[in-house]
Structure formats: C-alpha cells, structure tokens
Amino acid sequence: MEEKKTTVLNQLKGGLIVSCQSEPPEPFARPSLILAMARAALMGGAVGIRANLPRNVRHLVKKLDVPIIALYKKKHENSDVFITPTIRELKALIKSGAPVIALDATQRERPGGERLEDLIHFGRMHSNCLLMADVSTVHEGVEAARLGFDLIGTTLAGYTDYTAHRFDPQEPDFNLLKELVGEVGDQTPVIAEGRIWQPEQAKQCLDLGAFAVVVGTAITRPWVLTARFVQALRV
C-alpha cells in the first residue's frame, strides 16, 4: 500500500489533473468519448484524470497509464451527499480498478445512516485504493486528515448549504485552500479543485501550497465555455 501511495503521489505532485465527466443528456456521456477526452487532456500534459461512474472508470483504467481518481455520483433520498455516498457505490468503484477513490467527506448526513468511518473502513479492508476526501470547510479537512485520508480536495467548497455564502462563480476558494494547507498540508496532500477557470488561478493554487490542481469544466465542457462567449456577446 505505501509503495503504491508513493508512486501515485509522485505522479500527481505539482501537476494538472483533468476532470473528465459527462452525464446524459450531455453529448459526451459515453465511455469511448470520456476516454477520448482524457487522451486529449494527457496530450496537453495532464498527469491524472478524475472520472465519474464505474463503467467510465473501468474503460480509463484499462486504456491509460496514469492515476485515475474515481467517484460515483449517486443521488439518494433524504441526503445531500452524492459523491460516492454509500458503501454500495464505493464497492462498485473498487471493482472498477481505480487507484484512487474520492468520497464526500463533509459533515452532512449520509444515506441510510451510514457513516464516513464505515466507508473508510470498508475501503481499507477490501482494497488498496487511496482515498480522497472531498470537503467544503477547514474543519472537514482536518477531520479527514485525522481519519487517515490519503488526499484532501477542496471540491465541495461553496457547494454545501453552510458554505454557499462563500461561493464565487469566477474563482476557487483560495482562502480555504490556504487555511487547509496550513492546517494539514504537512501530513496530507491538499488538492485544489472547483471553479478554476484560468491557468493563472491554477498557478496561484500551487503557489498557495496545493499538492496538485484539478480542472474540469474549463477544459472538458465546451458547451459551458460556448455559453460564456455567447453571453458576453449579448451584453
């Protein structure tokens, strides 16, 4: 496990991870197109890929020789947690062969009364995958480090009801990143993710101590970028 962790972290350190995700009715919502998207990202110098759904992850793991950070978005009743929310989704990702699995590590209640600790225990007992905590606050990041997560991401900053007031559609939560790095960066790598639109913002994240940077929409969702241009032309 430690050898695998060292190898994966060395591959990701200081680099760009591209989030290649698409869901119906979006036009790229097929494993073959997700793979093409990922290959295009690697051509540009990406060091890893973040991907949703076991079928997509399996396809990427078979075809690519870079770390895949896997997640399983699944909505359940009576819970706002949707990134790998239960053991059932975690089990499916383990079977997909992904070297890294991302979990919602916020303080929100999980479906069926499952606890974050339950998922961590299952992951450790049934795989040698690295576990990444997707958090929205410094407190959640500190708790994730205490629980033994291998990586912590700012993925959910601004996307929980108690952090919505900090949401800025034009830039990542630099303050959260800086505070998290200060609190846990010496023991657990902190990955910047969320609303990174410009290369300069990605570089600023590294300057603030981020271990690596994840960019998704600004690279892999051309319809969103098109809409931004169209909106600007209509002003």
C-alpha positions in Angstrom: 0.0 0.0 0.0 2.7 2.5 0.9 4.7 1.8 -2.2 1.5 2.3 -4.3 0.7 5.5 -2.5 4.2 6.9 -3.0 4.0 6.0 -6.8 0.6 7.7 -7.3 1.5 10.8 -5.3 4.8 11.2 -7.2 2.9 11.0 -10.5 0.4 13.7 -9.3 2.7 16.1 -7.5 2.7 19.6 -8.9 0.6 18.7 -11.9 -2.7 19.2 -13.5 -5.5 16.6 -13.1 -8.3 16.9 -15.6 -11.8 16.0 -14.6 -13.4 14.2 -17.5 -17.1 13.9 -16.6 -20.3 13.9 -18.7 -23.8 12.7 -17.9 -26.9 12.4 -20.1 -28.2 14.4 -21.9 -24.7 15.9 -22.4 -23.2 14.8 -25.7 -20.0 13.2 -24.3 -21.8 10.8 -21.9 -20.2 7.6 -23.3 -17.1 5.7 -22.1 -15.5 5.9 -25.5 -15.9 9.7 -25.6 -14.8 10.1 -22.0 -11.6 8.2 -23.0 -11.1 10.5 -26.0 -11.5 13.5 -23.7 -9.0 12.0 -21.3 -6.5 11.2 -24.0 -6.8 14.8 -25.3 -6.0 16.0 -21.7 -3.0 13.8 -21.5 -1.7 15.1 -24.8 -1.7 18.6 -23.2 0.3 17.4 -20.3 -2.2 16.3 -17.6 -0.8 14.0 -15.0 -4.0 12.3 -14.0 -7.7 12.1 -14.7 -10.8 12.4 -12.4 -13.8 10.5 -13.7 -17.3 9.6 -12.7 -19.2 6.2 -12.9 -17.7 2.7 -12.7 -18.2 2.0 -16.4 -16.2 5.0 -17.4 -13.5 4.4 -14.8 -13.1 0.7 -16.0 -12.6 1.9 -19.5 -10.0 4.5 -18.5 -8.1 2.1 -16.2 -7.7 -0.4 -19.0 -6.5 2.1 -21.6 -4.5 4.7 -19.7 -1.3 4.6 -17.7 -1.9 7.5 -15.3 -3.7 7.7 -12.0 -7.5 7.8 -12.2 -9.3 9.4 -9.4 -12.7 7.7 -9.4 -16.0 8.9 -8.0 -19.6 7.7 -8.3 -22.2 10.4 -8.3 -25.5 9.0 -7.0 -28.4 10.9 -5.5 -30.4 9.3 -2.7 -33.5 10.4 -0.9 -33.1 12.4 2.4 -29.4 13.2 1.8 -27.5 15.9 0.0 -24.4 13.7 -0.2 -23.9 12.4 -3.7 -20.2 11.8 -4.3 -19.7 8.1 -3.5 -22.3 8.4 -0.8 -22.6 4.8 0.4 -20.6 1.5 0.6 -22.6 0.3 -2.4 -21.1 2.9 -4.6 -17.7 2.5 -3.0 -17.8 -1.2 -3.7 -18.6 -0.6 -7.4 -15.6 1.7 -7.7 -13.3 -0.7 -6.0 -14.3 -3.3 -8.7 -13.5 -0.8 -11.4 -9.8 -1.0 -10.6 -9.3 2.7 -9.9 -6.1 3.5 -7.8 -7.8 6.5 -6.1 -11.4 6.8 -4.9 -13.0 10.1 -3.9 -15.6 10.3 -1.2 -17.8 13.1 0.1 -16.2 13.9 3.4 -18.5 16.7 4.5 -20.3 16.8 7.8 -23.7 16.1 6.2 -25.7 13.0 6.9 -25.2 10.1 4.5 -27.9 8.0 3.0 -29.2 5.1 5.2 -27.4 6.4 8.2 -24.0 5.2 7.0 -21.1 7.0 8.5 -18.0 8.2 6.7 -15.9 6.0 9.0 -17.9 3.0 7.7 -16.8 3.8 4.1 -13.2 4.3 5.1 -13.1 1.0 7.0 -14.7 -0.8 4.0 -12.2 0.8 1.6 -9.2 -0.2 3.7 -10.4 -3.7 4.3 -11.4 -4.5 0.8 -8.9 -2.7 -1.4 -5.5 -0.9 -1.5 -7.0 2.1 -3.1 -6.0 5.6 -2.0 -8.9 7.5 -0.6 -9.5 11.2 -1.4 -11.7 13.4 0.8 -13.9 15.9 -1.0 -14.5 18.7 1.6 -16.0 22.2 1.9 -14.5 23.6 5.1 -11.3 23.6 7.0 -12.9 21.6 9.9 -13.9 18.9 7.4 -10.4 18.8 6.0 -8.8 18.5 9.5 -11.2 15.7 10.3 -10.4 13.9 7.1 -6.7 14.0 7.9 -7.5 12.6 11.3 -9.5 9.8 9.8 -6.5 8.9 7.6 -7.5 10.0 4.1 -4.6 9.9 1.6 -5.6 13.1 -0.2 -7.9 16.0 0.6 -9.7 18.1 -2.1 -11.5 21.5 -1.9 -14.0 20.0 -4.3 -17.2 20.9 -2.4 -16.2 24.5 -1.2 -19.3 26.6 -1.9 -21.5 23.7 -2.7 -22.8 22.8 0.8 -25.6 24.9 2.3 -23.3 26.1 5.0 -20.6 27.3 2.6 -22.9 28.7 -0.1 -22.2 32.3 1.1 -18.5 31.8 0.1 -19.4 30.7 -3.5 -17.8 32.8 -6.2 -18.6 31.6 -9.7 -15.4 33.2 -11.1 -12.7 31.8 -8.9 -11.8 29.0 -6.4 -11.9 29.4 -2.7 -8.3 30.5 -2.3 -8.8 31.2 1.5 -10.0 27.7 2.2 -7.1 26.2 0.2 -4.6 28.4 2.1 -6.0 27.5 5.5 -6.3 23.8 4.7 -2.6 23.7 3.6 -1.6 25.4 6.8 -3.6 23.0 9.0 -2.9 19.6 7.3 -0.6 20.1 4.3 2.4 18.8 6.2 0.7 15.4 6.7 -1.9 15.1 3.9 -1.6 16.4 0.4 -4.3 19.1 -0.4 -5.6 19.2 -3.9 -7.2 22.4 -5.3 -10.5 21.8 -7.1 -13.5 23.8 -8.0 -14.1 26.9 -10.2 -10.6 27.1 -11.6 -11.2 28.9 -14.9 -7.8 30.3 -15.8 -4.2 28.9 -15.9 -3.2 31.8 -13.6 -5.7 30.6 -11.0 -4.2 27.1 -11.2 -0.7 28.5 -10.7 -1.9 30.6 -7.7 -3.3 27.4 -6.2 0.2 25.8 -6.4 1.8 28.9 -5.0 -0.6 28.7 -2.0 0.7 25.1 -1.3 -1.7 22.9 -3.3 -0.2 19.5 -4.0 -1.9 19.4 -7.4 -4.8 21.1 -9.2 -8.0 19.6 -10.7 -9.7 21.4 -13.5 -12.9 20.1 -15.2 -15.4 22.4 -16.7 -12.9 25.0 -18.1 -11.3 22.2 -20.1 -13.9 19.4 -20.8 -17.3 21.1 -21.0 -17.2 23.2 -24.3 -20.9 24.0 -24.2 -20.3 25.9 -20.9 -17.5 27.8 -22.4 -19.5 28.5 -25.5 -22.3 29.9 -23.4 -19.9 32.2 -21.7 -18.8 33.6 -25.0 -22.4 33.9 -26.2 -23.4 35.7 -23.0 -20.6 38.2 -23.4 -21.6 39.0 -27.0 -25.1 39.7 -25.9 -24.2 42.3 -23.3 
